[in-house]
Amino acid sequence: MRTTSFRALVLSTCALVATGCDSLFFIEAEAEEICKAEPNVDFPAAFPGSADIEYTLDFPLGDFDDVLPEDTDVETELRLRGFEVTSSTDLSGIERASVSVVKPGTTESILIGEYRRASTTPTQSIRLTGSGAVNLLDMAREDSLQLVFNARGSLPTRDWSARLEACAGVRAKANYFDLVF
């Protein structure tokens, strides 16, 4: 796991009387990029014509929430910077792939990244791109999130392994007004 540029700021957002904002202060925590790699993920051989595979990756947030006040609502955003699958096996049969984050305690997931095959040229790597910032409600208080990788298409017909690497940025913002006054 690699974490870079963690910062926490207490900022004055606006003058309450001058602009009518409902919050005078807020605290913001941001991890610009958290990465996790799993170097040897094994996938079974697929029967010819098989359609999909799924793999769940535990994505650590670490002590990201330590700076957030306990009894306040938190707005959380996650932005997928990249999700890469690299193998010595040809992956050009994968037509579509997605990465979703599972809401803790549920089976509900939120799509955070996608891949669509552009050509049938042999390739040993696919890269999923983020679909923009996703509001994760109060998930910043979790130690880790579950990312679910799903790939569809004509999958390799022999056992194969791949290196998976996920990188994301996380930002959380809490209203500090209730704690100050």
C-alpha positions in Angstrom: 0.0 0.0 0.0 1.2 3.5 -0.8 -0.3 6.7 0.6 0.8 10.1 -0.4 -0.1 13.6 0.6 -2.4 13.3 3.5 -3.6 16.6 4.9 -6.2 17.9 7.2 -7.4 21.5 7.3 -9.7 23.6 9.4 -11.0 26.3 7.2 -13.4 29.2 7.5 -15.8 28.7 4.6 -17.7 31.9 4.6 -19.0 34.7 6.8 -22.4 33.5 8.1 -24.0 37.0 8.1 -22.5 38.1 4.8 -23.4 35.2 2.6 -26.1 33.2 4.4 -24.0 30.0 4.6 -25.2 27.5 7.2 -21.7 26.6 8.3 -19.0 28.9 9.6 -16.2 26.3 9.9 -15.5 22.9 8.5 -12.7 20.4 8.7 -11.5 18.7 5.6 -9.3 15.6 5.3 -7.9 14.5 2.0 -5.7 11.6 0.8 -4.8 12.6 -2.7 -3.8 9.1 -3.6 -4.0 5.8 -1.8 -2.8 2.7 -3.8 -3.0 -1.0 -3.2 -1.5 -3.7 -5.3 -2.1 -7.4 -5.2 0.7 -9.0 -7.3 -0.5 -12.5 -7.8 -4.3 -12.9 -8.1 -5.2 -16.3 -9.5 -8.2 -16.8 -11.8 -9.5 -20.2 -12.9 -9.7 -21.3 -16.5 -13.0 -20.3 -18.1 -15.1 -22.6 -20.2 -15.3 -21.4 -23.8 -17.9 -18.7 -24.1 -17.8 -17.9 -20.3 -19.0 -14.5 -19.6 -17.6 -13.0 -16.4 -15.3 -13.2 -13.4 -15.4 -11.3 -10.1 -12.7 -10.4 -7.6 -13.0 -8.5 -4.3 -10.1 -6.3 -3.2 -9.9 -4.9 0.4 -8.9 -1.3 -0.1 -7.4 0.3 3.1 -8.2 3.8 4.2 -5.9 3.7 7.2 -6.2 6.4 9.8 -7.9 8.8 7.4 -10.8 9.4 9.8 -8.6 10.3 12.8 -8.9 14.0 12.2 -12.7 13.9 11.7 -14.9 14.9 14.6 -16.9 11.9 16.0 -20.4 13.3 16.3 -20.8 15.2 13.1 -22.1 14.3 9.6 -19.4 13.7 7.1 -19.5 14.2 3.3 -17.1 11.8 1.7 -15.9 11.6 -1.9 -13.9 8.8 -3.6 -12.3 9.4 -7.0 -10.8 6.3 -8.7 -7.4 7.4 -10.1 -6.9 4.1 -11.9 -7.5 0.3 -11.6 -5.0 -1.7 -13.7 -5.0 -5.5 -14.4 -1.8 -6.8 -15.9 -1.2 -10.5 -16.8 1.2 -12.6 -19.0 -2.0 -13.9 -20.6 -3.8 -12.2 -23.4 -6.7 -10.2 -22.0 -8.1 -8.9 -25.4 -11.2 -11.1 -25.0 -12.4 -8.9 -22.1 -15.0 -6.7 -23.6 -16.1 -4.8 -20.5 -14.9 -4.4 -16.9 -16.0 -2.4 -13.9 -15.0 -1.6 -10.4 -17.6 -0.9 -7.7 -17.3 0.0 -4.0 -19.6 -2.0 -1.6 -21.4 0.0 1.1 -20.3 -1.5 4.5 -22.9 -3.8 6.0 -24.9 -4.2 2.8 -24.6 -5.8 -0.6 -25.3 -2.5 -2.4 -22.5 -1.2 -4.5 -21.6 2.1 -6.3 -19.9 2.0 -9.7 -16.6 4.0 -9.6 -14.8 2.9 -12.8 -15.3 1.2 -16.2 -13.4 -0.3 -19.1 -14.6 -1.0 -22.6 -12.5 -2.8 -25.2 -11.6 -0.5 -28.0 -10.0 -3.1 -30.3 -9.2 -6.8 -30.5 -5.5 -6.2 -30.6 -3.8 -8.6 -28.2 -3.1 -7.0 -24.9 -1.8 -8.1 -21.5 -3.1 -5.1 -19.6 -6.4 -3.3 -19.1 -6.9 0.0 -17.3 -10.2 1.1 -15.9 -10.8 4.8 -15.6 -12.9 6.6 -13.0 -16.4 7.8 -13.6 -15.9 11.0 -11.5 -16.1 11.7 -7.8 -18.6 9.5 -6.0 -20.3 10.5 -2.8 -19.7 7.7 -0.2 -21.8 9.2 2.6 -20.1 8.4 5.9 -17.7 5.7 4.6 -14.6 7.6 5.5 -15.0 6.3 9.0 -14.3 2.8 7.8 -10.8 1.3 8.0 -11.1 -0.1 4.5 -13.6 -0.4 1.6 -14.3 -3.4 -0.5 -13.7 -2.8 -4.2 -15.3 -5.4 -6.6 -13.7 -6.0 -10.0 -15.9 -7.6 -12.6 -14.8 -8.5 -16.1 -17.0 -9.8 -19.0 -16.2 -11.2 -22.3 -14.3 -14.1 -23.7 -12.1 -15.0 -20.8 -8.8 -17.0 -20.9 -9.5 -20.8 -21.2 -6.6 -21.8 -19.0 -5.7 -20.8 -15.4 -4.1 -17.4 -15.3 -2.9 -14.9 -12.7 -2.8 -11.1 -12.8 -1.4 -8.1 -10.9 -4.2 -5.8 -9.7 -3.5 -2.2 -8.7 -6.1 0.2 -7.5 -5.4 3.9 -6.8 -8.0 6.4 -5.5 -8.2 9.7 -3.9 -10.5 10.3 -0.8 -11.8 13.5 0.6 -14.0 14.1 3.6 -15.6 17.2 4.9 -17.3 17.6 8.2 -19.3 20.6 9.6 -17.3 21.9 12.5 -19.9 24.6 13.4 -21.7 22.4 15.9 -18.5 21.6 17.8 -17.3 25.2 18.1 -20.6 26.8 19.3 
